[in-house]
Amino acid sequence: MVSRITLQVLMGLTAAALVATPAALERPSYGPHLGYNFDAKDLLLGAQLTYPITPRLALYPTFDYYFESGGSLWALNGDVKFHPPTRAGYFYFGGGLNILHGSANGVSSTKTNLNLLAGLEGRRWRNPVPYGEAKLIVGSGSAFQIVGGLSWH
């Protein structure tokens, strides 16, 4: 379970980002992704939204549905994504909260975890923008997954 201090730090960073200079040239983007969770051995289908706060920092909520036999499993992620100053700007990394909900045979469980992610995305001013991402989900039942998808402005 993510500690209260970690949650407060993440919320403080998000609040600081919200009062930062608006990203005048960046527009929100959204799109689907397809991936694989290596620990659960499940395919996943999801959606993401990138909402720029500054040209380098964005709020990054995502939803993942895992194709689990004998039950259902989904995750709601609230991450922050950062593009460090690189030559082409393709690389990003970030982190945030993961809420994982599973149910099988009438029993359900919800867990809160921490996300650590890194990825590459194509030229952000074109449509669609391809991207690939690796995510480490840290907490009870830690997991590793990769996804690839497309985003539109």
C-alpha positions in Angstrom: 0.0 0.0 0.0 1.3 3.5 -0.8 2.2 5.5 2.3 0.3 8.6 3.2 3.5 10.7 2.8 4.1 9.4 -0.7 0.5 10.3 -1.6 0.9 13.8 -0.1 4.2 14.4 -2.1 2.5 13.3 -5.3 -0.5 15.6 -4.7 1.9 18.5 -3.9 3.8 18.0 -7.1 0.6 17.8 -9.1 -0.7 21.0 -7.4 2.6 22.8 -8.1 2.4 21.7 -11.7 -1.1 23.1 -12.0 0.0 26.6 -11.1 3.0 26.5 -13.4 3.1 28.3 -16.7 0.4 26.9 -19.1 1.6 24.8 -22.0 0.6 27.2 -24.8 1.7 25.0 -27.7 0.8 21.6 -26.2 -2.7 20.2 -26.6 -4.3 17.3 -24.8 -4.0 14.0 -26.6 -5.9 10.7 -26.1 -5.8 7.3 -27.6 -5.9 3.5 -27.2 -3.1 1.1 -26.3 -2.5 -2.6 -26.3 -0.1 -4.4 -24.1 1.1 -7.4 -22.0 1.5 -7.8 -18.3 4.4 -10.3 -17.8 3.5 -11.2 -14.2 -0.2 -11.8 -14.7 0.5 -13.2 -18.1 -2.5 -11.3 -19.5 -3.1 -9.2 -22.6 -4.4 -5.7 -21.8 -6.4 -3.1 -23.7 -6.6 0.4 -22.5 -6.9 4.1 -23.1 -4.9 7.1 -22.1 -5.1 10.9 -21.9 -2.1 13.2 -21.8 -3.0 16.7 -20.4 0.0 19.0 -20.7 0.7 21.4 -17.7 4.0 22.7 -19.1 5.8 21.8 -22.3 7.7 19.1 -20.4 5.2 18.0 -17.7 1.8 16.4 -18.2 -1.0 14.7 -16.2 -1.3 11.2 -17.6 -4.4 9.2 -16.5 -4.8 5.7 -18.1 -7.2 2.8 -17.9 -6.2 -0.8 -18.5 -8.5 -3.8 -18.8 -6.8 -7.2 -18.5 -8.1 -10.2 -20.4 -8.1 -12.5 -17.4 -9.8 -16.0 -17.6 -12.2 -16.8 -14.8 -12.6 -13.3 -13.6 -12.1 -9.6 -14.3 -9.2 -7.3 -13.7 -8.8 -3.6 -14.4 -6.6 -0.8 -13.4 -7.0 3.0 -13.1 -3.7 4.9 -13.1 -3.1 8.6 -12.2 0.4 9.4 -13.4 2.5 12.4 -14.1 4.7 12.2 -17.2 8.0 14.3 -17.7 9.9 14.9 -21.0 13.5 15.7 -20.0 15.4 18.1 -22.3 16.8 15.8 -24.9 17.7 16.4 -28.5 14.6 15.0 -30.1 12.2 14.9 -27.1 11.1 11.4 -27.7 11.9 10.0 -24.2 9.7 10.4 -21.1 9.4 9.0 -17.6 7.1 9.4 -14.7 5.1 7.8 -12.0 2.0 7.9 -9.9 -0.8 5.9 -8.4 -2.3 2.6 -9.6 -5.7 1.4 -8.4 -6.1 -2.3 -9.3 -9.4 -4.0 -9.0 -10.0 -7.7 -9.5 -13.0 -10.0 -9.0 -13.6 -13.8 -9.5 -16.2 -16.1 -8.2 -18.1 -13.4 -6.3 -15.0 -12.2 -4.4 -13.4 -8.8 -5.3 -10.4 -6.9 -4.2 -9.0 -3.4 -4.7 -5.3 -2.6 -4.2 -3.4 0.7 -4.4 0.1 0.6 -5.8 2.8 2.9 -7.1 3.6 3.2 -10.9 7.1 3.9 -12.3 7.1 4.3 -16.1 9.4 5.2 -19.0 8.6 5.4 -22.7 9.3 6.7 -26.1 6.8 8.6 -28.2 6.9 9.9 -31.8 6.8 13.5 -32.9 4.2 15.1 -30.6 3.0 17.6 -33.2 1.8 15.0 -35.7 -1.3 12.9 -35.8 -1.4 10.1 -34.8 1.5 9.9 -32.4 2.9 6.3 -31.8 4.3 5.4 -28.4 5.7 2.5 -26.5 5.9 2.3 -22.7 7.3 0.1 -19.9 5.6 0.3 -16.5 6.6 -1.2 -13.2 3.8 -1.5 -10.7 5.2 -1.6 -7.2 3.2 -2.7 -4.2 1.4 -5.8 -3.1 1.6 -8.0 -6.1 4.2 -6.0 -8.1 4.1 -6.4 -11.8 5.8 -5.3 -15.1 4.0 -4.5 -18.3 4.6 -3.0 -21.7 2.1 -1.2 -23.9 2.1 0.4 -27.3 -0.5 2.7 -28.8 -1.5 5.8 -30.7 -2.5 9.3 -29.5 -4.4 12.0 -31.3 -4.6 15.7 -30.6 
